[in-house]
């Protein structure tokens, strides 16, 4: 079909064809006819849109910030025709934290075609790769037959992790310092799940297995197992600031996982993950997290009559209603004194409370609450390792 340029040429050609005879200039009519012929020839060159089958292969769909993503495309024509004898221009559409961009690829000269390209995961977020855009454009840009083919593949870009060494008090499972990483076999029934290789056959629940048509096993948890809850305040002045908060949260979760502790991630917006599907589910949630605008009193000392953020208040209330963990870590970029006072009220439910304030909130302190102030997630990691007394 004609491009915008082609449509402009067609309109100009029709105008010249009409005005030429009226004004008595045959040359104008000839130019108009040539313009229409040029567009018709261009449409004949590009032909009909190609129909392609696309298979996109991405070896790893979860990467850390700064890593490369290798994408391989295998493209075949649905029918043997012009699409297999003429080159096609190709590009991939990629939606990410910085918007939607068109990633140009080399032309496909023959079918089937195989192409490989690399992307750099520059920042935390979710990348939706695809669909493939392929077609032909004539040399003058008067006509094009471009169609989008295939679906979309998602890649989660996890925030960077800074290694923490200090384990907060209340997260130690045994007076001797031992930590038990076992997640099953305790005394409290947790639920049913599908049988996997290595499960104890004595835990199979036969009635549920018959109902579902596959083996289902009872899952138990040890309620005495140490637990760390990471509460993330999604308020931030921008995505860069929230990226630092996400990096700090990922660092705390990585510490808890290395120590063999139970983990739970809760966002102030309401979403949460307890890692039942594996640690990657919590890091996926951090990758998907978006920021909300802070209120007027955020990040400052509490003025008279100022209230805490409603989302943070609701999150703290939910932490109080659920079974208590050993330590809750609040990470925020804009929390004010009113927010920290509400968070500090959890001290009667949890063995330890830690607050990490990142960027622009230095100087805020609440009696009885451990507050770590830092400009970046990396600096927070250094402050974390300097702590000698957690309570």
Secondary structure, DSSP 4 states (H G I P E B T S, - for coil): -B-HHHHHHHHHHHHHHHHHHHHT-HHHHHHHHHHHHHHHHHHHHH-SPP-EEEEEEES-SEEETT-EEEEEEEEEESSSSHHHHS-EEEEEEEEETTEEEEEEEEEE-SSSEEEEEEEE--SSEEEEEEEEEEEEE-TTSSBEEEEEES--EEEEEEPP-----PPPTT--SSTTS------SSSSEEEEEEE--TT--GGGB-HHHHHHHTS-EEEEEE-TTS-EEEEEE--B-SSHHHHHHHHHHHHHHHHHHHHTT-EEEEEETTS-EE-STT-HHHHHHHHHH---B---TTTTSPPPTT----HHHHHHHHHHHHSPP-SEEEEEESS--HHHHHHHHGGGGTSSEEEEEEESS-TT---TTSEEEEESSHHHHHHHHHH-S---
